[in-house]
Amino acid sequence: MYCDSLHHWLYGKLCDIEATEDQINDFYHGWKNLFNNYKVKTCKSKKYNFKILHLKNKKLLFDFLEYYHRIKEKIDAGTNDDIIKYCKYIEKIFKIYKEIIQKHKFHGYREEINYFQSIFLPENEELIYLNNKCPDKCLHLVFNKKYEKLCPTDEDKVISVKEGPKSCENSPTLSILKDSIGIDEYVRYFS
């Protein structure tokens, strides 16, 4: 994790000085040469063909994920104004993640994507928590592939409803439950 932190710190510094693509490439070339000449085995340069915006997004995602549990503590202990500020920040980060996934820009973001999913995918506990703390931000839809944006527009919702099952008979629920214990009694009782 130390090397990842070093990389993201460097990304931040390159963003701070508003480095050009050529300067970023020169920096990574120099770093690679330095580590190769001294035969350093740890924290090798990770060369990405990034524009400064990509470096900024990597740093934003990484920092958010590193400090997410502290952010939760602040939300739990915070005032309503604090919660609103944190929710806006979280929404911004989720939008960045969603954009990366929707535009298939995985190259160079693999670590951040895996880290994000390790926190927010298991059992959806964190998404449920955030949805309760930050209502109307649509954070629970971050993994929904139907929508390009985090919060679907009214038009997207109408299309989604039109594509849904026409009636309960078309629902796959019974086929999924057919091997469940007691399903026959349930069907007889409600038929």
Backbone torsions as a table, in degrees:
resi	resn	phi	psi	omega
1	MET	NA	-28.0	179.6
2	TYR	-57.8	-44.8	-178.1
3	CYS	-64.8	-40.5	177.7
4	ASP	-61.6	-41.5	178.7
5	SER	-62.8	-40.9	178.2
6	LEU	-62.6	-45.5	178.9
7	HIS	-59.3	-46.0	-177.4
8	HIS	-70.3	-32.8	174.5
9	TRP	-62.8	-44.0	178.2
10	LEU	-63.5	-40.1	176.6
11	TYR	-56.7	-43.9	-179.7
12	GLY	-62.0	-42.1	179.6
13	LYS	-65.8	-39.6	177.3
14	LEU	-64.2	-36.6	176.6
15	CYS	-67.5	-42.5	-178.0
16	ASP	-59.0	-38.4	-178.8
17	ILE	-89.5	3.8	179.5
18	GLU	52.2	51.4	-179.4
19	ALA	-63.1	144.3	176.2
20	THR	-81.8	169.3	177.8
21	GLU	-58.3	-42.5	179.5
22	ASP	-63.1	-41.4	178.8
23	GLN	-65.4	-39.0	177.7
24	ILE	-63.4	-45.6	178.9
25	ASN	-62.1	-42.8	178.1
26	ASP	-61.8	-43.0	179.5
27	PHE	-59.2	-50.1	-177.9
28	TYR	-67.2	-33.2	176.3
29	HIS	-64.6	-45.4	178.0
30	GLY	-63.1	-41.9	179.5
31	TRP	-62.7	-44.2	179.7
32	LYS	-60.8	-45.4	179.0
33	ASN	-62.0	-43.2	179.7
34	LEU	-58.5	-48.5	-177.3
35	PHE	-70.5	-34.2	177.4
36	ASN	-69.6	-41.3	-179.0
37	ASN	-65.3	-35.7	-179.1
38	TYR	-96.8	4.7	178.2
39	LYS	50.3	44.0	177.9
40	VAL	-76.3	130.2	-175.7
41	LYS	-94.2	-17.1	-177.0
42	THR	-105.7	154.0	174.0
43	CYS	51.7	51.9	176.2
44	LYS	-67.0	154.7	179.3
45	SER	-63.0	132.2	172.9
46	LYS	-101.9	109.8	-176.9
47	LYS	-90.4	121.2	175.3
48	TYR	-123.0	143.6	174.4
49	ASN	-88.4	77.0	-174.3
50	PHE	-110.0	151.5	165.6
51	LYS	-90.3	166.4	-175.8
52	ILE	-59.9	-33.4	178.4
53	LEU	-62.1	-39.2	179.4
54	HIS	-64.8	-42.2	177.5
55	LEU	-61.8	-41.3	179.7
56	LYS	-62.7	-44.2	179.6
57	ASN	-65.8	-39.1	176.8
58	LYS	-59.4	-46.3	-178.8
59	LYS	-65.2	-44.1	178.8
60	LEU	-59.6	-46.8	179.6
61	LEU	-62.1	-49.0	-177.4
62	PHE	-61.0	-48.3	-179.4
63	ASP	-60.4	-43.5	178.1
64	PHE	-58.9	-47.4	-177.2
65	LEU	-66.3	-38.3	178.4
66	GLU	-64.3	-36.1	-174.9
67	TYR	-105.5	10.2	-175.7
68	TYR	-56.5	-43.7	-177.4
69	HIS	-67.3	-32.5	174.3
70	ARG	-68.6	-38.2	177.7
71	ILE	-61.3	-42.6	177.3
72	LYS	-59.4	-43.0	178.7
73	GLU	-61.0	-41.7	179.2
74	LYS	-65.5	-39.3	178.0
75	ILE	-64.0	-45.3	-178.4
76	ASP	-64.2	-33.7	-177.4
77	ALA	-97.2	-6.2	-170.6
78	GLY	-84.7	167.7	174.2
79	THR	-80.8	172.1	179.6
80	ASN	-58.7	-40.8	178.6
81	ASP	-63.3	-41.2	177.6
82	ASP	-62.4	-44.5	-179.1
83	ILE	-60.6	-43.2	179.1
84	ILE	-60.4	-43.2	179.4
85	LYS	-63.8	-45.6	179.6
86	TYR	-64.6	-38.8	179.7
87	CYS	-64.5	-38.6	176.7
88	LYS	-64.3	-41.0	178.3
89	TYR	-63.4	-46.4	179.6
90	ILE	-61.9	-42.5	178.4
91	GLU	-59.7	-41.7	178.8
92	LYS	-60.3	-44.6	-179.5
93	ILE	-66.1	-43.2	178.9
94	PHE	-62.5	-36.3	177.3
95	LYS	-65.2	-39.2	177.0
96	ILE	-62.4	-47.3	178.6
97	TYR	-58.7	-47.8	-178.3
98	LYS	-59.7	-42.5	179.9
99	GLU	-63.2	-42.4	178.8
100	ILE	-60.6	-45.5	-178.6
101	ILE	-68.4	-46.8	-176.7
102	GLN	-64.7	-35.2	-177.5
103	LYS	-93.7	8.8	177.4
104	HIS	53.0	45.1	179.3
105	LYS	-99.6	49.5	-174.6
106	PHE	-69.9	-29.8	-175.5
107	HIS	-54.8	124.1	177.8
108	GLY	86.3	-10.7	-179.9
109	TYR	-110.5	7.9	-172.6
110	ARG	-53.5	-47.5	-178.4
111	GLU	-61.2	-44.2	-178.3
112	GLU	-67.9	-39.3	178.4
113	ILE	-63.2	-47.3	179.3
114	ASN	-62.6	-41.1	179.3
115	TYR	-63.6	-45.8	178.8
116	PHE	-58.8	-48.4	-178.1
117	GLN	-67.3	-32.3	179.0
118	SER	-66.0	-26.8	178.6
119	ILE	-87.8	-43.1	-168.3
120	PHE	-102.8	-11.9	179.7
121	LEU	-87.7	-41.5	-174.3
122	PRO	-59.5	118.1	174.2
123	GLU	59.3	0.9	179.8
124	ASN	58.3	16.1	-178.6
125	GLU	-58.4	-44.4	-178.4
126	GLU	-67.9	-37.0	178.4
127	LEU	-67.5	-38.1	176.9
128	ILE	-63.8	-44.8	178.0
129	TYR	-57.7	-50.5	-178.3
130	LEU	-65.3	-36.8	179.5
131	ASN	-64.2	-35.5	177.4
132	ASN	-72.6	-39.6	-177.8
133	LYS	-79.3	-30.5	-175.8
134	CYS	-125.2	66.8	-178.5
135	PRO	-64.9	156.9	178.0
136	ASP	67.2	16.0	176.3
137	LYS	-103.9	-9.1	178.0
138	CYS	61.7	26.9	-177.5
139	LEU	-62.3	-28.8	179.9
140	HIS	-67.8	-12.8	-178.9
141	LEU	-95.9	9.5	-175.1
142	VAL	-60.2	-30.8	-179.4
143	PHE	-98.0	1.3	-179.8
144	ASN	-76.8	117.4	-175.6
145	LYS	-80.8	-9.4	-179.4
146	LYS	-68.0	-31.1	-172.9
147	TYR	-110.7	134.1	177.2
148	GLU	-72.5	-37.1	-178.4
149	LYS	-99.4	162.0	-179.7
150	LEU	-61.6	-50.5	176.5
151	CYS	-101.9	119.0	-179.8
152	PRO	-67.9	148.4	175.5
153	THR	-76.8	168.8	177.3
154	ASP	-59.1	-36.5	179.1
155	GLU	-64.1	-41.7	177.4
156	ASP	-61.4	-40.4	-179.5
157	LYS	-64.3	-40.8	179.4
158	VAL	-63.9	-44.5	178.5
159	ILE	-61.2	-43.1	179.9
160	SER	-61.2	-42.8	179.0
161	VAL	-64.9	-41.9	179.8
162	LYS	-63.2	-32.2	-178.7
163	GLU	-81.9	-11.9	-177.0
164	GLY	-71.1	175.1	179.6
165	PRO	-59.9	144.9	-178.7
166	LYS	-77.1	-30.0	177.6
167	SER	-155.6	174.4	179.4
168	CYS	-65.0	-26.7	-180.0
169	GLU	-64.6	-27.9	-179.7
170	ASN	-85.9	-6.8	-177.9
171	SER	-70.4	138.3	-179.1
172	PRO	-78.2	2.5	-174.5
173	THR	-55.7	-49.0	-177.8
174	LEU	-64.3	-36.9	178.6
175	SER	-67.8	-32.8	177.4
176	ILE	-69.9	-38.7	-175.3
177	LEU	-88.4	-1.4	-171.6
178	LYS	-56.6	-28.9	-179.5
179	ASP	-95.4	4.2	-178.6
180	SER	-74.4	147.7	177.7
181	ILE	-65.8	130.4	175.7
182	GLY	83.5	4.2	-177.8
183	ILE	-66.0	-35.4	179.8
184	ASP	-62.8	-42.7	178.1
185	GLU	-64.2	-40.8	178.7
186	TYR	-60.3	-47.7	-178.8
187	VAL	-63.0	-44.1	179.3
188	ARG	-63.1	-41.8	-177.1
189	TYR	-65.0	-41.3	-175.9
190	PHE	-95.6	2.8	178.9
191	SER	-86.5	NA	NA
